Amino acid sequence: GPAAEPVTEAVTAAPVGPDAAPGTSAPVTTAPVTEAVKPAAVQTVLDLPGKGTFTWYLQLAAYANEALARDTAARLAVTYPVLVLAPQPGAKALYRVFVGPLNKAESGTLLNYFRYRGFPDAFVRTAKK
């Protein structure tokens, strides 16, 4: 009877909802999504992790803006292991984007590759822990 009608209306309204929803729900959904996606893809660390032996890292760029650093790193994280190194307390506020950990051969190959691909200031750093 009549009690069922509101339910069917709600159901038929659902397919229309998504069309109307992006305007209203976008602020709600985009914030958690970027929060969830980027930290998973890109780790921000205070120290480059070593593996007990020498570990090579490629510093591609340094940004005063953490969002820029994370954005650059996130684009690379699709293909490479990437870290963002946060500034040390008391040091200049620079967020450095690193590719690694790598072995020595990889670091040399990737250094040339990234210098050619728009990171002319890239250089290799080692970490030993």
C-alpha positions as CSV (number, residue, x, y, z in Angstrom):
1,G,0.0,0.0,0.0
2,P,0.9,3.6,0.5
3,A,3.7,2.8,3.0
4,A,5.8,1.3,0.2
5,E,5.7,4.3,-2.1
6,P,8.3,6.5,-0.3
7,V,10.7,3.5,-0.5
8,T,10.3,3.1,-4.3
9,E,10.7,6.8,-4.7
10,A,13.9,6.7,-2.8
11,V,15.1,3.9,-5.0
12,T,14.2,5.6,-8.3
13,A,15.8,8.8,-7.1
14,A,19.1,7.0,-6.5
15,P,20.2,6.7,-10.2
16,V,19.5,10.5,-10.5
17,G,21.4,11.2,-7.3
18,P,24.9,10.7,-8.7
19,D,24.2,13.3,-11.4
20,A,23.2,15.8,-8.8
21,A,25.6,14.7,-6.2
22,P,29.1,15.6,-7.6
23,G,28.4,19.3,-6.9
24,T,27.3,18.6,-3.3
25,S,29.5,15.7,-2.4
26,A,32.7,16.6,-4.2
27,P,34.2,18.6,-1.3
28,V,33.4,15.7,1.0
29,T,34.8,13.0,-1.2
30,T,37.9,14.7,-2.6
31,A,39.5,15.7,0.7
32,P,39.6,12.1,2.2
33,V,40.7,10.6,-1.2
34,T,43.7,12.8,-1.6
35,E,44.6,12.3,2.1
36,A,44.3,8.6,1.7
37,V,46.0,8.1,-1.6
38,K,49.1,10.3,-1.3
39,P,50.5,9.2,2.1
40,A,50.2,5.6,1.0
41,A,52.1,6.3,-2.2
42,V,54.7,8.7,-0.8
43,Q,56.3,8.4,2.5
44,T,57.6,11.5,4.2
45,V,60.6,10.6,6.4
46,L,63.1,12.5,8.6
47,D,66.0,10.3,7.7
48,L,66.9,8.2,4.6
49,P,66.6,4.6,5.6
50,G,69.6,2.5,5.0
51,K,69.6,-1.3,5.0
52,G,72.7,-1.9,7.1
53,T,74.8,-1.6,4.0
54,F,75.3,1.4,1.7
55,T,72.1,2.3,0.1
56,W,71.9,4.8,-2.8
57,Y,69.3,7.5,-3.2
58,L,68.8,10.0,-6.0
59,Q,67.8,13.4,-4.8
60,L,65.8,14.9,-7.7
61,A,64.6,18.2,-6.3
62,A,64.1,20.2,-3.1
63,Y,61.0,22.3,-2.5
64,A,60.1,24.8,0.2
65,N,56.5,23.8,-0.3
66,E,55.7,20.3,1.1
67,A,52.7,20.0,-1.2
68,L,54.8,20.5,-4.3
69,A,57.3,18.0,-3.1
70,R,54.6,15.4,-2.5
71,D,53.0,16.1,-5.8
72,T,56.3,15.6,-7.7
73,A,56.9,12.4,-5.6
74,A,53.4,11.1,-6.2
75,R,53.8,11.3,-10.0
76,L,57.0,9.4,-9.8
77,A,55.7,6.9,-7.2
78,V,53.8,5.2,-9.9
79,T,57.0,3.9,-11.4
80,Y,59.8,4.3,-8.7
81,P,60.2,3.9,-5.0
82,V,60.0,7.5,-3.8
83,L,60.5,9.2,-0.5
84,V,60.1,12.8,0.6
85,L,62.7,13.8,3.2
86,A,61.2,16.4,5.6
87,P,63.5,19.2,6.8
88,Q,65.5,18.6,9.9
89,P,64.5,20.7,13.0
90,G,66.4,24.0,12.8
91,A,67.5,23.4,9.2
92,K,66.3,25.2,6.1
93,A,62.7,24.2,5.4
94,L,63.2,22.1,2.3
95,Y,61.3,19.0,1.4
96,R,63.6,16.9,-0.7
97,V,62.3,14.3,-3.2
98,F,64.3,11.1,-3.4
99,V,64.1,8.0,-5.6
100,G,65.3,5.0,-3.7
101,P,66.5,2.8,-2.2
102,L,68.6,1.9,-5.2
103,N,71.8,-0.1,-5.8
104,K,74.9,1.6,-7.1
105,A,74.2,0.7,-10.8
106,E,70.6,1.8,-10.7
107,S,71.6,5.1,-9.1
108,G,74.0,5.9,-11.9
109,T,71.5,4.9,-14.6
110,L,68.6,6.9,-13.1
111,L,70.8,9.9,-12.4
112,N,71.4,10.3,-16.1
113,Y,67.8,9.6,-16.9
114,F,66.3,12.1,-14.5
115,R,68.9,14.8,-15.4
116,Y,67.8,14.4,-19.0
117,R,64.1,14.4,-18.0
118,G,64.0,17.8,-16.4
119,F,65.8,17.4,-13.0
120,P,69.2,18.9,-14.0
121,D,70.2,19.3,-10.3
122,A,69.7,15.6,-9.4
123,F,72.5,14.0,-7.5
124,V,73.2,10.7,-5.7
125,R,73.3,10.4,-1.9
126,T,74.1,7.3,0.1
127,A,72.6,6.3,3.4
128,K,74.1,3.8,5.8
129,K,72.3,2.6,8.8
